[in-house]
Amino acid sequence: MPKADKPMFRIQFHNSNRIYELYAHEVGQARMAGFIEIGEIIFGEHSKLLIDPAEEKLKSEFGNVKHTYIPLHSVIRIDEVERCGKNRILDSDGAIVTSFPGSSIVPQKT
């Protein structure tokens, strides 16, 4: 099976009590300490008849973004993959995911 010209990565990270799963061609350590840099986010081509609302939300959030920087402690996993899947947002309520130990600021509920 021939390899693609560019590698593809699946990145999973926490954001606002949800788990984001993005596919991108570029992933690396950012120049800013404590951040992962993600570039060339891949969005699937859809017909006009079938639209995935979750991917459309991600496309509106990240569609015009050249590079995004994700805090290292928010990253769950980064995988190099052969095929691209759908970008999606998952609820993390009830998920068994342990955060990396470290200092984090938890806002007080008022």
C-alpha positions as CSV (number, residue, x, y, z in Angstrom):
1,M,0.0,0.0,0.0
2,P,1.6,3.3,-1.0
3,K,2.1,5.9,1.7
4,A,0.5,9.3,1.5
5,D,2.7,12.3,0.6
6,K,2.1,13.8,4.1
7,P,1.7,12.0,7.4
8,M,-1.7,12.2,9.1
9,F,-2.2,12.4,12.8
10,R,-5.3,12.0,15.1
11,I,-5.1,14.3,18.1
12,Q,-7.4,13.9,21.1
13,F,-7.5,16.6,23.7
14,H,-9.7,18.0,26.5
15,N,-11.5,21.4,25.9
16,S,-14.4,22.7,28.0
17,N,-15.3,19.3,29.5
18,R,-15.4,17.7,26.1
19,I,-12.9,15.6,24.2
20,Y,-12.0,16.9,20.8
21,E,-10.7,14.6,18.1
22,L,-9.0,16.3,15.2
23,Y,-7.1,15.0,12.1
24,A,-4.1,17.1,10.9
25,H,-1.0,16.8,8.7
26,E,1.3,18.8,11.1
27,V,1.8,18.1,14.8
28,G,4.8,19.1,16.9
29,Q,6.2,20.8,20.0
30,A,5.4,24.5,19.9
31,R,8.0,27.2,20.5
32,M,5.9,28.2,23.5
33,A,6.8,26.0,26.4
34,G,4.0,23.6,27.4
35,F,2.0,23.7,24.1
36,I,1.6,21.3,21.2
37,E,1.3,23.0,17.7
38,I,-1.3,21.6,15.3
39,G,-1.3,22.7,11.6
40,E,-3.1,21.8,8.4
41,I,-6.3,20.4,10.1
42,I,-8.0,18.0,7.7
43,F,-11.8,18.4,7.1
44,G,-13.7,15.8,5.0
45,E,-15.5,16.6,1.9
46,H,-19.3,16.3,2.3
47,S,-22.1,16.3,-0.2
48,K,-24.7,19.0,0.2
49,L,-27.3,16.4,1.2
50,L,-25.5,14.9,4.2
51,I,-24.0,17.3,6.8
52,D,-22.5,16.2,10.1
53,P,-23.3,19.0,12.7
54,A,-20.4,18.1,14.9
55,E,-17.8,18.4,12.1
56,E,-19.5,21.6,10.9
57,K,-19.1,23.1,14.4
58,L,-15.4,22.1,14.3
59,K,-15.0,23.5,10.8
60,S,-16.5,26.9,12.0
61,E,-14.2,26.9,15.0
62,F,-11.0,25.7,13.2
63,G,-11.7,26.3,9.5
64,N,-9.7,29.5,9.1
65,V,-7.0,28.5,11.7
66,K,-3.5,28.2,10.2
67,H,-2.0,26.7,13.4
68,T,-3.5,26.1,16.8
69,Y,-1.7,25.6,20.1
70,I,-3.1,23.1,22.6
71,P,-1.8,23.0,26.2
72,L,0.3,19.9,26.8
73,H,-1.7,18.9,29.9
74,S,-4.9,18.8,27.8
75,V,-3.6,16.3,25.3
76,I,-4.9,12.8,25.7
77,R,-3.2,11.1,22.8
78,I,-1.6,11.7,19.4
79,D,-1.5,8.9,16.8
80,E,-0.1,8.7,13.3
81,V,-2.8,7.1,11.1
82,E,-3.0,5.8,7.6
83,R,-6.5,7.0,6.9
84,C,-8.3,10.1,8.0
85,G,-11.5,9.8,10.0
86,K,-14.2,12.3,10.9
87,N,-13.3,15.2,13.3
88,R,-15.6,15.1,16.3
89,I,-16.5,16.3,19.7
90,L,-17.3,13.8,22.5
91,D,-18.8,14.4,25.9
92,S,-16.4,13.5,28.6
93,D,-19.1,13.1,31.2
94,G,-18.6,9.7,32.8
95,A,-15.5,9.0,30.8
96,I,-12.7,7.3,32.6
97,V,-9.9,9.6,31.7
98,T,-7.3,10.7,34.3
99,S,-5.7,14.0,33.8
100,F,-1.9,14.3,33.9
101,P,-0.9,15.4,37.4
102,G,0.3,18.9,37.6
103,S,-0.8,22.4,38.6
104,S,-4.2,23.4,37.3
105,I,-6.4,26.2,38.2
106,V,-10.0,25.2,38.8
107,P,-12.5,28.1,38.6
108,Q,-14.7,28.6,41.6
109,K,-18.5,28.2,40.9
110,T,-20.4,31.2,42.0
